Amino acid sequence: MPFDLDMLQRGWTPRISVEVDGKEVAAGFYGRLIKATIRDEGGQTADQLTIDLDDADNAIELPPDKAKIEVWLGWKETGIVSMGVFELQQPTLKGSVSAGETITLQASAADLKTKLKGKGREHFESKTFGEIATTIAKRNGMTAVVDPDLAKIQIPYRARVDASEIDFLTTLADEHDAVAKPMGDKLVVSKRGSAKAASGKALPPIRIEKYDCEEWEIAPEGRAQYGKVKAAWIDQKTGKRRTEESDTGLKGPDFAIRDPLPTQELAKAKAQAEARRLTRNTSSGHFTMIGRPEAQAEADVIAGPSFRDGIAGTHRADAVEHTFGEDGFKTKVEIKAKEDGSSSKKKDE
């Protein structure tokens, strides 16, 4: 049975449910639960689960090696949502005279540990990004879900030399400011910050007003701004060095990518990717609220008009961290700027 905290947060009762290898944990597990933390990060980083337990009398039975742990979070009144399936790593047993004894179970998203890890050598010639992703996904019993704009990008030649499949795809995706991430039985390749789920559908935006928050901290100008990004490429017909440019939409000096690219197409893609990266780094911060189980990394974060200028506007969820413990169910949303530099909007715009 799910476990409910004996407390109310704005009239709602925090609820959690945990299964290990498909079986719900014993009721005594919840009595020893200190805190459960689920961290969902954008990009290629594997989602993480951390469970801290009180091991006062050493009565806790440790889960089997590489056990699959699924956690649901939410509210008694509205229901609970699966936070994902995680694969147990090495448990940590801790103790001290003053603090007593505890067990920490650290787990990571199961799919990233079991798929796309095989190393080897192969090459792709005159293929599209979509064709490469589809070939690798099919080989691993997965279905590729690739953004249409990314899928049609031409890759003249690319070799994988003693690199894992996921590392190879990650490098390729980074060059086009994209994300390649296994999600269940799908390999999702999407534009970074595109707010897409594994199904390819848009993630629901995270809407926040002041009254939703316990606290917040936003730095509107996190780094120096650049106006243009320049990427050089070598014209194979003439041997001359040429340049592609991409505007960031911001004011500032030019940013030059150090190494030249082999083709005009790759130089253009690299310049655009770097311009979007620099735009994302112009603001950062976080909002901490009562639990939002539906909140996911990469979703749009819409800070409403109750916030001041510099905060109100649309941001991107760089990471989402859910915690369940004696303080209740809370969600921390870490944000960065949207790729067009439009995160902070004046209220009268």
Steps between C-alpha positions, in 0.01 A plus 500: 500500500620857436626693800356838605681754715309609809496864391329739260663727245245762399224250570662206319651182646842394359503141373775261386512143371814290442544166321815287487518252211126537445396442863388774736729548799387387846315752714798529734707650217301823511542528877876505446495734199694820569486647152454398136648724229445471125714722276397540137761683290479627146742378236668161508543475878333195653216569743595418860316357803632525857323340797623562855382253767536483879693180585492539879485127582642360173167333424474626141545234234714636217348475149671257259781621276374711209142481623245702304337768716191692389373799696165679479445845653198726534206570724235289671228730367613515133701180440864403451728504194781259411839671525669225299678167539851510647774240529663466842873572520717429803315571830686716755490409869582787735516544876626725778466522876306827478288446186431126519497262201351552156482331161513696174370330185633670187344403167505635145257478211505134403494545123822700488680218683388218273474641148727672250813420701666261257839617371620431150602643165282597206457784257210678335538657158251730325236441767258733678496549875163323502634197313794466741278525807250252354773245417643510853159498667378200297815307583415542870134407467387861529298743291663828396294817549693775322407866460415551128748787460778294654405183312573655160846636586753351258808336654761454220718262703522399865700223668444340840834377632500315834220721631170382645189555291356752748830696516515507120141626474557750781797655318305517176201655676715758683635626168143591400390624846280194537438230760521123442347315794353151550151518652344160558496315168560820301813686396399865499704752303365851548614859485636612833232695682225388261279380790422162341413174678602150389184482289613807306212701646553830677562486875242689704639839610577560867299809601617678814374798700642645820236331714612158367853544632676447828799688363668597175832636377560629147811658346376678183848558357712197572781551249646748258292527183614453142336644192615250234667161482744430216603154383765448232500227235740402223370522143631177346475642146710810562686409818394829652376554851143629512267597784139436602330731751203467734337782697421447867243779507708668772744789504871443543826401328540211256573149628735299274504118503865400508526201265380511136229255387534277191184622322282809475198309633685389814640849557152649475357241741786551746457879495125469561551248781758719674277807462214317673733378776625851570142628508402235757780617728369856529280417800472227761338424832232289664147491644407274795130410538272242657518179298430510128528135391425589137798741474778375269838625384503674158144629546422871466482679835254790490552743788179704526436873541513485879880494463704813434675592175802277451311192620159514332509327161578163346807303602618141443511230769865395505435250782213401730553352845217341700545426873271312738577495871413636841469851353240378249503469123692776321616571146799713408514622139841620380471732202705649219409745229304402191705466183370826347613707796142595581479357852436820688213711366382830635149480637368754253637324193 
